[in-house]
Amino acid sequence: MAKWVTAIVQDRSKKACSVMASPGTDSAPAKPNSAALCGDRSRQGQEAKKQIHSLHTSFTPARPKNPPVVEVAKAPVSGGVATVDGEQVTVDGQTLKAITLSHSTGVTEDKFSLKIVATEIDGRWYVTDLRISSG
């Protein structure tokens, strides 16, 4: 998760995409993103780049360090899946929840929720879901 958040703060879409996986459906397991999917030439790569860039704005503190210092609290793992809350991830000492809220308008802290889900696939961890709720 730290590599993913760091890549987003640095606006490096290919790097962020490379540590992501498509969540599994029904009985199919999660599948890591391929280099082709993360490439600039594919439709999915262009869409991923756009989504990651929009997260860059939300996840970047006012004056980020270069490179940013990203820390993720140890999360409980159940069935090869770990979920962390936006308060368990820090970028340059600020929680990801606080950073994201600072870029929002009309969203109150008590109604805002941010969770990152990672899944272990063949011994490596990949981000498989981002859950943001403001209501």
Secondary structure as a PSIPRED ss2 file (coil, helix, strand):
# PSIPRED VFORMAT (PSIPRED V4.0)

   1 M C   1.000  0.000  0.000
   2 A H   0.000  1.000  0.000
   3 K H   0.000  1.000  0.000
   4 W H   0.000  1.000  0.000
   5 V H   0.000  1.000  0.000
   6 T H   0.000  1.000  0.000
   7 A H   0.000  1.000  0.000
   8 I H   0.000  1.000  0.000
   9 V H   0.000  1.000  0.000
  10 Q C   1.000  0.000  0.000
  11 D C   1.000  0.000  0.000
  12 R C   1.000  0.000  0.000
  13 S H   0.000  1.000  0.000
  14 K H   0.000  1.000  0.000
  15 K H   0.000  1.000  0.000
  16 A H   0.000  1.000  0.000
  17 C H   0.000  1.000  0.000
  18 S H   0.000  1.000  0.000
  19 V C   1.000  0.000  0.000
  20 M E   0.000  0.000  1.000
  21 A E   0.000  0.000  1.000
  22 S E   0.000  0.000  1.000
  23 P C   1.000  0.000  0.000
  24 G C   1.000  0.000  0.000
  25 T C   1.000  0.000  0.000
  26 D C   1.000  0.000  0.000
  27 S C   1.000  0.000  0.000
  28 A C   1.000  0.000  0.000
  29 P C   1.000  0.000  0.000
  30 A C   1.000  0.000  0.000
  31 K E   0.000  0.000  1.000
  32 P E   0.000  0.000  1.000
  33 N C   1.000  0.000  0.000
  34 S C   1.000  0.000  0.000
  35 A H   0.000  1.000  0.000
  36 A H   0.000  1.000  0.000
  37 L H   0.000  1.000  0.000
  38 C H   0.000  1.000  0.000
  39 G C   1.000  0.000  0.000
  40 D C   1.000  0.000  0.000
  41 R C   1.000  0.000  0.000
  42 S C   1.000  0.000  0.000
  43 R H   0.000  1.000  0.000
  44 Q H   0.000  1.000  0.000
  45 G H   0.000  1.000  0.000
  46 Q H   0.000  1.000  0.000
  47 E H   0.000  1.000  0.000
  48 A H   0.000  1.000  0.000
  49 K H   0.000  1.000  0.000
  50 K H   0.000  1.000  0.000
  51 Q H   0.000  1.000  0.000
  52 I H   0.000  1.000  0.000
  53 H H   0.000  1.000  0.000
  54 S H   0.000  1.000  0.000
  55 L H   0.000  1.000  0.000
  56 H H   0.000  1.000  0.000
  57 T H   0.000  1.000  0.000
  58 S H   0.000  1.000  0.000
  59 F H   0.000  1.000  0.000
  60 T C   1.000  0.000  0.000
  61 P C   1.000  0.000  0.000
  62 A C   1.000  0.000  0.000
  63 R C   1.000  0.000  0.000
  64 P C   1.000  0.000  0.000
  65 K C   1.000  0.000  0.000
  66 N C   1.000  0.000  0.000
  67 P C   1.000  0.000  0.000
  68 P C   1.000  0.000  0.000
  69 V C   1.000  0.000  0.000
  70 V E   0.000  0.000  1.000
  71 E E   0.000  0.000  1.000
  72 V E   0.000  0.000  1.000
  73 A C   1.000  0.000  0.000
  74 K C   1.000  0.000  0.000
  75 A C   1.000  0.000  0.000
  76 P C   1.000  0.000  0.000
  77 V E   0.000  0.000  1.000
  78 S E   0.000  0.000  1.000
  79 G C   1.000  0.000  0.000
  80 G C   1.000  0.000  0.000
  81 V E   0.000  0.000  1.000
  82 A E   0.000  0.000  1.000
  83 T E   0.000  0.000  1.000
  84 V E   0.000  0.000  1.000
  85 D E   0.000  0.000  1.000
  86 G C   1.000  0.000  0.000
  87 E C   1.000  0.000  0.000
  88 Q C   1.000  0.000  0.000
  89 V E   0.000  0.000  1.000
  90 T E   0.000  0.000  1.000
  91 V E   0.000  0.000  1.000
  92 D C   1.000  0.000  0.000
  93 G C   1.000  0.000  0.000
  94 Q E   0.000  0.000  1.000
  95 T E   0.000  0.000  1.000
  96 L H   0.000  1.000  0.000
  97 K H   0.000  1.000  0.000
  98 A H   0.000  1.000  0.000
  99 I H   0.000  1.000  0.000
 100 T H   0.000  1.000  0.000
 101 L H   0.000  1.000  0.000
 102 S H   0.000  1.000  0.000
 103 H C   1.000  0.000  0.000
 104 S C   1.000  0.000  0.000
 105 T C   1.000  0.000  0.000
 106 G C   1.000  0.000  0.000
 107 V C   1.000  0.000  0.000
 108 T C   1.000  0.000  0.000
 109 E H   0.000  1.000  0.000
 110 D H   0.000  1.000  0.000
 111 K H   0.000  1.000  0.000
 112 F C   1.000  0.000  0.000
 113 S E   0.000  0.000  1.000
 114 L E   0.000  0.000  1.000
 115 K E   0.000  0.000  1.000
 116 I E   0.000  0.000  1.000
 117 V E   0.000  0.000  1.000
 118 A E   0.000  0.000  1.000
 119 T E   0.000  0.000  1.000
 120 E E   0.000  0.000  1.000
 121 I E   0.000  0.000  1.000
 122 D C   1.000  0.000  0.000
 123 G C   1.000  0.000  0.000
 124 R E   0.000  0.000  1.000
 125 W E   0.000  0.000  1.000
 126 Y E   0.000  0.000  1.000
 127 V E   0.000  0.000  1.000
 128 T E   0.000  0.000  1.000
 129 D E   0.000  0.000  1.000
 130 L E   0.000  0.000  1.000
 131 R E   0.000  0.000  1.000
 132 I E   0.000  0.000  1.000
 133 S E   0.000  0.000  1.000
 134 S C   1.000  0.000  0.000
 135 G C   1.000  0.000  0.000
